């Protein structure tokens, strides 16, 4: 069937129109990304302008508030060296020159006469502040020389000598002197107390001198003077020497040679045996208990000049008391001792730590009952000391069973008041002596 001319022309017209529409749509699709990029760039330029406008506004408000605060409370200008002033001024000029092209020329803000100077000088002040802050942080990271003031020296030396532990040592020595038979000699008592205190200060100072690298790892000892660098090691050794020599001399020539020998032996035992043994074996606890048991023996020998049964009884009481005291203390410091590298029962043998504490709590009952049999106290003493000895034994049993921080803390705080009260009861129940020889009555 033949196609009419009218139909053919209409089809060609429709095809041409469709082709034109297809060509225009294709050009629009291809050109749209370029138009979007052009719009994005223009928006970016406008965004930079808005950013600078906001920056200048904040800078203006900051400088205005700063000027008002300076008018109310003037601040002293920081002291800077000439080198820092030159470098900061040159950097300030460079910063000002770099910021000029970015400043909008059409921006106009209402300003007072002094505000223009403030805005122009702000980059220099910012740079000077950054230089000062950088200088401070750099100085903080560097080692600084510690300057020792004379006012701080007594407190530093008191912490170096462990003044609280020294006071405990002197008090136990005084108790041994007072419990010894015979008349009370005040001058001998004062010389004994002073010599024992100096010997204890020397031993504690040498102990801290040897344990500086290990004490720095423990929270309990990281603030000691030698660890913090508040005192030099040479000064610590000089202080220990100045305490040890006159202390031993007072005990030897002022009291008697036996007491001086015990004081010298105790310094050696604490510094040369107990201190290095703390990082080798748990036997350090037993050696440390011997160190704590010697001071009351020194007090007894200072009064009598001999080692009697009463001296060994007092030494045994102090020896047994230290195990519940120190084992309970070390139980709460197990992490600290582990970080410091110390070999303690609470760290390596926790069951033995609790068992030994309970064993020596019960030993205090036996030793208190032995005191009247050895002629040190009357038979009243075991009876009136029974409640506190039973109480510390009960806390030792709870520590053995529970094995937690609560039970160890209770046992430790009980030991703090148990020993002074026990020695006070011994003094009140001291056996009366004869007028002539000082021997106790039977």
C-alpha positions as CSV (number, residue, x, y, z in Angstrom):
1,X,0.0,0.0,0.0
2,X,1.5,3.3,-1.0
3,X,2.2,6.0,1.6
4,X,0.6,9.4,1.1
5,X,2.9,12.6,0.8
6,X,1.1,14.1,3.7
7,X,1.8,11.2,6.0
8,X,5.5,11.1,5.0
9,X,6.0,14.8,5.6
10,X,4.4,14.6,9.1
11,X,6.7,11.7,10.0
12,X,9.8,13.6,8.9
13,X,8.7,16.7,10.9
14,X,8.2,14.6,14.0
15,X,11.5,12.9,13.7
16,X,13.4,16.3,13.2
17,X,11.7,17.7,16.3
18,X,12.6,14.7,18.3
19,X,16.2,14.9,17.2
20,X,16.4,18.6,18.3
21,X,14.9,17.8,21.6
22,X,17.4,14.9,22.1
23,X,20.3,17.1,21.2
24,X,19.3,19.9,23.6
25,X,18.7,17.5,26.5
26,X,22.2,15.9,25.9
27,X,23.9,19.4,26.0
28,X,22.1,20.3,29.2
29,X,23.1,17.1,30.9
30,X,26.7,17.4,29.8
31,X,26.9,21.1,30.8
32,X,25.3,20.7,34.3
33,X,28.4,19.5,36.2
34,X,30.4,22.5,34.9
35,X,27.6,24.9,36.0
36,X,27.4,23.2,39.5
37,X,31.2,23.5,39.9
38,X,31.1,27.1,38.9
39,X,28.4,27.8,41.5
40,X,30.3,25.8,44.2
41,X,33.4,27.9,43.5
42,X,31.5,31.1,43.8
43,X,29.9,29.9,47.0
44,X,33.3,28.9,48.4
45,X,34.6,32.4,47.7
46,X,31.6,33.9,49.5
47,X,32.2,31.4,52.4
48,X,35.8,32.5,52.8
49,X,34.5,36.1,53.0
50,X,32.0,35.1,55.7
51,X,34.7,33.3,57.6
52,X,37.0,36.3,57.6
53,X,34.1,38.5,58.6
54,X,33.3,36.2,61.6
55,X,37.0,36.1,62.5
56,X,37.4,39.8,62.5
57,X,34.3,40.2,64.6
58,X,35.5,37.8,67.2
59,X,38.9,39.5,67.2
60,X,37.3,42.8,67.7
61,X,35.1,41.6,70.7
62,X,38.1,39.8,72.3
63,X,40.4,42.9,72.1
64,X,37.6,45.1,73.4
65,X,37.0,42.9,76.4
66,X,40.7,42.6,77.1
67,X,41.2,46.3,77.0
68,X,38.3,46.7,79.5
69,X,39.8,44.2,81.9
70,X,43.2,45.8,81.7
71,X,41.7,49.1,82.6
72,X,40.1,47.6,85.7
73,X,43.1,45.5,86.9
74,X,46.4,46.3,85.2
75,X,48.6,43.4,84.5
76,X,52.4,43.5,84.6
77,X,54.1,42.9,81.3
78,X,56.0,39.6,81.0
79,X,59.7,39.9,81.1
80,X,61.1,38.7,77.8
81,X,64.7,38.7,76.5
82,X,65.8,40.9,73.7
83,X,66.1,37.9,71.4
84,X,62.5,36.9,71.9
85,X,61.4,40.5,71.4
86,X,63.2,40.7,68.1
87,X,61.9,37.4,66.9
88,X,58.4,38.1,68.0
89,X,58.3,41.5,66.4
90,X,59.6,40.2,63.1
91,X,57.1,37.4,63.1
92,X,54.4,39.8,64.0
93,X,55.3,42.0,61.0
94,X,55.2,38.9,58.7
95,X,51.8,37.9,60.1
96,X,50.4,41.4,59.5
97,X,51.7,41.4,55.9
98,X,50.3,38.0,55.2
99,X,46.8,38.9,56.6
100,X,46.4,42.1,54.7
101,X,45.3,40.6,51.3
102,X,42.6,38.5,53.1
103,X,41.1,41.5,54.9
104,X,38.0,42.7,53.0
105,X,38.3,46.2,51.8
106,X,34.5,46.9,51.9
107,X,34.1,45.8,55.5
108,X,33.5,48.8,57.8
109,X,32.9,48.4,61.5
110,X,32.2,51.2,64.0
111,X,35.4,51.7,65.9
112,X,36.7,54.0,68.5
113,X,40.1,55.7,68.0
114,X,42.0,53.2,70.0
115,X,40.4,50.1,68.6
116,X,42.2,50.3,65.3
117,X,45.6,50.1,67.1
118,X,44.3,47.1,69.1
119,X,43.2,45.2,66.0
120,X,46.5,45.9,64.2
121,X,48.6,44.9,67.2
122,X,46.7,41.7,67.9
123,X,48.8,39.3,65.7
124,X,51.9,40.5,67.5
125,X,50.4,39.8,70.9
126,X,49.2,36.4,69.8
127,X,52.7,35.5,68.6
128,X,54.3,36.8,71.8
129,X,51.9,34.7,73.8
130,X,52.6,31.6,71.7
131,X,56.3,32.2,72.1
132,X,56.0,32.5,75.9
133,X,53.8,29.4,76.1
134,X,56.2,27.4,73.9
135,X,59.1,28.6,76.1
136,X,57.3,27.5,79.3
137,X,56.4,24.1,78.0
138,X,60.0,23.6,76.8
139,X,61.3,24.6,80.2
140,X,58.9,22.3,82.0
141,X,60.2,19.3,79.9
142,X,63.8,20.1,80.8
143,X,65.5,19.1,84.0
144,X,65.6,21.9,86.6
145,X,68.1,22.4,89.4
146,X,66.4,21.9,92.8
147,X,67.2,24.7,95.1
148,X,67.2,23.7,98.8
149,X,65.9,26.3,101.2
150,X,67.0,26.4,104.8
151,X,63.3,26.6,105.9
152,X,62.5,23.3,104.1
153,X,65.5,21.4,105.4
154,X,64.1,20.3,108.8
155,X,61.0,18.8,107.2
156,X,63.0,17.0,104.5
157,X,65.4,15.5,107.0
158,X,62.5,14.4,109.2
159,X,61.0,12.5,106.2
160,X,64.4,11.2,105.3
161,X,64.9,9.8,108.8
162,X,61.2,8.5,109.0
163,X,60.5,10.5,112.1
164,X,57.4,8.5,113.1
165,X,59.2,5.2,112.9
166,X,62.1,6.7,114.9
167,X,59.7,7.9,117.5
168,X,58.3,4.4,117.9
169,X,61.9,3.0,118.2
170,X,62.7,5.6,121.0
171,X,59.4,4.8,122.8
172,X,60.1,1.0,122.9
173,X,63.7,1.7,124.1
174,X,62.3,4.0,126.8
175,X,59.9,1.2,127.8
176,X,62.7,-1.3,128.1
177,X,64.7,1.2,130.2
178,X,61.7,1.8,132.5
179,X,60.9,-1.9,132.9
180,X,64.4,-2.8,133.9
181,X,65.0,-3.4,137.6
182,X,67.0,-0.8,139.5
183,X,66.7,2.9,140.3
184,X,65.7,5.3,137.4
185,X,68.7,7.3,136.2
186,X,67.5,10.4,134.3
187,X,70.8,11.3,132.7
188,X,71.4,7.8,131.5
189,X,67.8,7.6,130.2
190,X,68.2,10.8,128.2
191,X,71.5,9.7,126.7
192,X,70.0,6.3,125.8
193,X,66.9,7.9,124.1
194,X,69.1,10.4,122.2
195,X,71.6,7.8,121.0
196,X,68.9,5.4,120.0
197,X,67.1,8.1,118.1
198,X,70.2,9.2,116.2
199,X,71.0,5.5,115.3
200,X,67.5,5.0,114.0
201,X,67.7,8.2,111.9
202,X,71.0,7.0,110.4
203,X,69.6,3.6,109.5
204,X,66.4,4.9,107.9
205,X,68.4,7.5,105.8
206,X,70.7,4.8,104.5
207,X,67.8,2.6,103.8
208,X,66.2,5.3,101.6
209,X,69.5,6.0,99.9
210,X,69.7,2.4,98.7
211,X,66.1,2.1,97.7
212,X,65.6,5.2,95.5
213,X,65.1,3.3,92.2
214,X,62.6,0.9,93.8
215,X,60.7,3.5,95.8
216,X,60.0,5.5,92.7
217,X,57.8,2.7,91.4
218,X,55.6,2.5,94.5
219,X,52.7,4.9,95.3
220,X,53.5,4.6,99.0
221,X,57.1,5.8,98.7
222,X,57.3,7.8,95.5
223,X,57.2,11.1,97.4
224,X,60.2,10.5,99.5
225,X,62.8,13.3,99.5
226,X,65.5,11.4,97.5
227,X,63.0,10.1,95.0
228,X,61.6,13.6,94.3
229,X,65.1,15.1,94.2
230,X,64.5,17.4,97.1
231,X,67.9,16.5,98.6
232,X,71.0,15.2,97.0
233,X,72.3,11.7,97.8
234,X,75.6,13.1,99.0
235,X,73.7,15.2,101.6
236,X,71.6,12.2,102.6
237,X,74.8,10.1,103.2
238,X,76.4,13.0,105.1
239,X,73.3,13.3,107.3
240,X,73.3,9.6,108.0
241,X,77.0,9.7,109.0
242,X,76.4,12.7,111.2
243,X,73.7,10.8,113.0
244,X,75.3,7.4,113.2
245,X,78.7,8.4,114.6
246,X,77.5,10.6,117.6
247,X,74.6,8.1,118.2
248,X,76.9,5.1,118.6
249,X,79.4,7.2,120.5
250,X,76.7,8.3,123.0
251,X,75.5,4.8,123.5
252,X,79.0,3.4,123.9
253,X,80.8,6.0,126.1
254,X,77.7,7.8,127.5
255,X,75.8,4.6,128.5
256,X,77.8,1.4,128.3
257,X,79.7,-0.6,125.6
258,X,77.1,-3.3,125.4
259,X,74.3,-0.9,124.4
260,X,76.6,0.8,121.9
261,X,77.4,-2.5,120.3
262,X,73.7,-3.4,120.1
263,X,73.1,0.0,118.4
264,X,75.9,-0.5,115.9
265,X,74.7,-4.1,115.2
266,X,71.2,-2.9,114.6
267,X,72.3,-0.3,112.0
268,X,74.3,-2.9,110.2
269,X,71.4,-5.4,110.3
270,X,68.9,-2.9,109.0
271,X,71.0,-1.4,106.2
272,X,73.2,-4.3,105.0
273,X,71.0,-7.3,105.7
274,X,67.3,-6.4,105.8
275,X,67.4,-3.8,103.0
276,X,69.0,-5.9,100.2
277,X,67.1,-9.0,101.4
278,X,63.8,-7.4,100.6
279,X,64.4,-8.0,96.9
280,X,65.8,-11.6,97.4
281,X,63.7,-13.6,99.9
282,X,60.7,-13.5,102.2
283,X,63.2,-14.0,105.0
284,X,63.5,-10.3,105.1
285,X,60.4,-10.1,107.3
286,X,62.0,-12.2,110.0
287,X,65.2,-10.2,109.8
288,X,63.2,-7.0,110.0
289,X,61.4,-8.3,113.1
290,X,64.8,-8.8,114.8
291,X,65.7,-5.2,114.0
292,X,62.5,-4.0,115.7
293,X,63.1,-6.3,118.7
294,X,66.5,-4.9,119.5
295,X,65.6,-1.3,120.8
296,X,63.8,-2.5,124.0
297,X,66.7,-4.8,124.7
298,X,69.0,-1.7,124.3
299,X,66.9,0.1,126.9
300,X,67.2,-2.8,129.3
301,X,70.9,-3.1,128.9
302,X,71.3,0.6,129.3
303,X,69.7,0.4,132.7
304,X,71.2,-2.8,133.9
305,X,74.4,-3.3,131.8
306,X,73.6,-7.0,131.1
307,X,71.4,-9.2,129.0
308,X,68.8,-10.8,131.4
309,X,65.7,-12.8,130.8
310,X,63.6,-9.7,131.0
311,X,65.5,-8.2,128.1
312,X,64.8,-11.3,125.9
313,X,61.1,-11.2,127.0
314,X,60.7,-7.6,125.9
315,X,62.5,-8.4,122.6
316,X,60.2,-11.4,122.1
317,X,57.1,-9.3,122.6
318,X,58.3,-6.7,120.0
319,X,59.4,-9.5,117.7
320,X,56.0,-11.2,117.7
321,X,54.0,-8.0,117.5
322,X,55.6,-7.0,114.3
323,X,54.2,-9.9,112.3
324,X,50.5,-9.0,112.6
325,X,51.5,-5.4,112.2
326,X,53.6,-5.7,109.1
327,X,51.8,-8.6,107.5
328,X,48.4,-6.8,107.7
329,X,50.0,-3.6,106.3
330,X,51.7,-5.4,103.4
331,X,48.5,-7.2,102.5
332,X,46.9,-4.0,101.4
333,X,50.1,-2.9,99.6
334,X,50.7,-6.1,97.5
335,X,50.4,-4.3,94.2
336,X,52.9,-1.6,95.4
337,X,55.4,-4.2,96.6
338,X,55.1,-6.1,93.4
339,X,55.8,-3.0,91.3
340,X,58.7,-2.1,93.4
341,X,60.2,-5.6,93.0
342,X,60.1,-6.5,96.7
343,X,59.8,-10.1,97.8
344,X,57.1,-10.1,100.5
345,X,55.1,-12.9,102.0
346,X,51.9,-11.1,101.0
347,X,52.9,-11.2,97.3
348,X,54.6,-14.6,96.9
349,X,53.2,-16.6,99.8
350,X,49.8,-15.1,100.8
351,X,48.6,-18.2,102.8
352,X,51.9,-18.1,104.8
353,X,51.4,-14.4,105.4
354,X,48.1,-14.9,107.1
355,X,49.2,-18.0,109.0
356,X,52.3,-16.3,110.4
357,X,50.2,-13.3,111.5
358,X,47.8,-15.5,113.4
359,X,50.6,-17.5,115.0
360,X,52.3,-14.5,116.5
361,X,49.1,-13.0,117.7
362,X,48.7,-16.1,119.8
363,X,52.3,-15.9,120.8
364,X,51.6,-12.5,122.5
365,X,49.3,-14.4,124.9
366,X,52.0,-16.8,125.9
367,X,54.7,-14.1,126.3
368,X,52.4,-11.9,128.4
369,X,51.8,-14.9,130.7
370,X,55.5,-15.5,130.9
371,X,56.3,-12.0,132.2
372,X,55.4,-12.6,135.8
373,X,57.3,-15.9,135.8
374,X,60.5,-14.1,134.8
375,X,60.1,-11.5,137.4
376,X,59.3,-8.6,135.1
377,X,55.7,-7.9,136.1
378,X,53.3,-9.1,138.7
379,X,50.6,-11.7,138.1
380,X,48.1,-9.0,137.6
381,X,49.5,-8.2,134.2
382,X,48.5,-11.4,132.3
383,X,44.9,-10.9,133.6
384,X,44.5,-7.3,132.6
385,X,46.3,-7.8,129.3
386,X,44.2,-10.8,128.4
387,X,41.3,-8.8,126.7
388,X,43.5,-6.8,124.3
389,X,45.6,-9.9,123.5
390,X,42.4,-11.9,122.8
391,X,41.0,-9.1,120.6
392,X,44.2,-8.9,118.4
393,X,44.1,-12.7,118.3
394,X,40.5,-12.6,117.1
395,X,41.4,-10.1,114.4
396,X,44.3,-12.2,113.4
397,X,42.0,-15.2,113.0
398,X,39.5,-13.1,110.9
399,X,42.4,-12.0,108.7
400,X,43.5,-15.7,108.3
401,X,39.9,-16.8,107.4
402,X,38.7,-13.8,105.3
403,X,41.9,-12.8,103.6
404,X,40.6,-9.4,102.4
405,X,41.5,-5.8,102.8
406,X,38.9,-5.1,105.4
407,X,40.2,-7.7,107.8
408,X,43.8,-6.7,107.2
409,X,43.0,-3.1,107.8
410,X,41.3,-3.8,111.1
411,X,44.3,-5.9,112.3
412,X,46.7,-3.2,111.3
413,X,44.9,-0.4,113.1
414,X,44.5,-2.6,116.2
415,X,48.3,-3.2,116.2
416,X,48.8,0.5,116.4
417,X,47.2,0.9,119.7
418,X,47.8,-2.6,121.0
419,X,51.6,-2.2,121.6
420,X,51.5,1.1,123.5
421,X,48.7,-0.1,125.7
422,X,50.4,-3.4,126.3
423,X,53.7,-1.7,127.3
424,X,51.8,0.8,129.5
425,X,50.1,-2.1,131.3
426,X,53.5,-3.7,131.8
427,X,54.7,-0.5,133.4
428,X,51.8,-0.3,135.8
429,X,52.3,-3.9,136.8
430,X,56.1,-3.8,137.1
431,X,57.6,-5.9,139.9
432,X,58.7,-3.8,142.9
433,X,62.4,-3.8,143.5
434,X,64.5,-3.9,146.7
435,X,66.1,-0.7,147.9
436,X,69.7,-2.0,147.7
437,X,70.4,-4.1,144.7
438,X,67.5,-3.5,142.5
439,X,66.6,-7.2,142.1
440,X,62.9,-8.0,142.0
441,X,61.2,-9.4,145.0
442,X,60.2,-13.0,144.9
